[in-house]
């Protein structure tokens, strides 16, 4: 074992309680108010401990600020570090930065533009201490040739960041590569890796120790073990399991990749990534799906851990999300940390994944909140004018609308939904979303296991399967070509029909037997869905989006029924009725009718809209009624949702 600083691996705390990524990591966006502000991200820092990393997105020249509970966060003392400088930690006595932590997040003071300036936009990344995910340790340098520092990560670290907190010094990084070797870097600069690679034979890097000297910092032993100096180390696990119901799911991976266009297969969709080029100089990129890290071919908005730059716009970022990892856009060799997208828990109540909110237009760019969760898909419709639904989602990029009633390609509209936020959306002034004199409905859907997932994919031109993260068998799939070609219909798979059949959201047509088109006459599984070689769903190099829904006990129901000509109850397994209902007749023509409790599902008339038309809301019929188990359908000529012997499919959410 070489003569340098070491990190000794300790076993993490066990226990039989399942762990989920949403309990240990959060990306939280907020606007500063120059006053005290409570950030509720549902991460328990007060009893578990962890790290809060904050960056001003609006202004250049404002550093990244890092606080952790091990160095101390109290109202009278909260010690900050800056990832883009070599400065020692600063102890802020009051007013500036993270003032305190709680079981649900942290509180900010009102001083300075660094973390809470009025009207400024910020991002916070919170890492909770948890075996097989993340740990924070502090130690005092001994000056010895070897100094073992115990930790509670419970696995071999895949990535370690060390900072001398008592004096000016660089941030030292030991980063795992995909071949299992490690390289050394500095978080605060763009330098290439030095050394580029260290084998397992050097200092037993695969076993008990991760070497911090020649294996990580090119022989700069003094930088991590100066006698009397104080240090903090942030340790990140790699594919260590420990999460999910079985306790075997990975939520964090550390590795490397090479070459432009490289595909990194994590086995899951990431929500956050830190990456750095190692074969030459390069910045430390931070991407996350809350600020906008879309699937190809849109741009992302990375922040740079080594600079005080503001967040860019329209930046051709280094990577794009896929359902199983990410693809790299830049040439060269890179190392990375990737964190899995959540939530991992299956929802138990509908309000955690769906909400409908009515509002009046005001012809002013406005932020609307109240979703009650982080929304992923937003469906907006003007109720009292001919406009039609607009669908926008986080994965494709917030400003990329599509219209279920027509075949228009995905495009950019500057004055429609302009941002998808922590708890709602920001809208512009266009008539379809926010004109004075009109009323609107916002439908918010959150991605969650067993309920709803979204996949963006590039067509292959050959019958194939694409992976998803629904963690259940999809029962309703809607696929739309985003770009390419001329026909861009909205193609629907519904499990009550055989996979030979399809529907189209943008038409009233009955189900069509297409044989292998478009679903390759193959039902989806809990891991993949199948598509044929048809250009509408899988044309070579074209871009597509798929929305996948399933029945989730007590939350959602995808099903079918046969009309009886009068009235019947459609039981969905709910206890307080449906708050959203989508119905389509399958044996003959019929609209894709939408009802929701925000506009009214009551004993009397119930306003409805149709996905397939731009028509204004109809308020003059009583086609559905309430029932605690689901909903009731009534046969009326206005909608024909209960014609004798007719067949229907539906999606209901409680």
Protein Blocks (a to p, Z undefined) as FASTA:
>chain_A
ZZddddddddddedjbdcdfklmgccdddddehiacdddehpafklnopadddddfkbgh
iacddddfklopcfkbccdddfkbcbdcdddfbhpajfbdcfkbccddfehjklopghia
cddddddddehiaccdddddehiabdcdddfkopacfbdcdddfkbccddddddddfkop
acdddfkbcbdcddfbdcfkngplmmmbccfklmmngopamlmocghiacddddddehkg
hiajkopacfbdcdddedehiacdehpacfbdcdddfkbgcddddddfklopaddfbdcd
dddfkbcbdcdehiacfbdcdfklccdfbecjddddddddddfbdcfbfklmgccddddd
ehiacddehkopacfbdcdddfkbcebpadddfknopklccdfkbmcdcdddfklcfbdc
fklccddfbfklopghiacddddddddehiaccdddddehiacddddfkopacfbdcddd
fbgcjblcdddddfkbcfkbccdfkbcbdcddehjafnlopacdfkbccddfbfklopgh
iacddddddddehkaccdddddehiaccddehianopfbdcdddfkbgcddddddfklop
cfbdcddddfkbcbdcdfkbcfbccdfklpacdddfklopacghiacdddddZZ
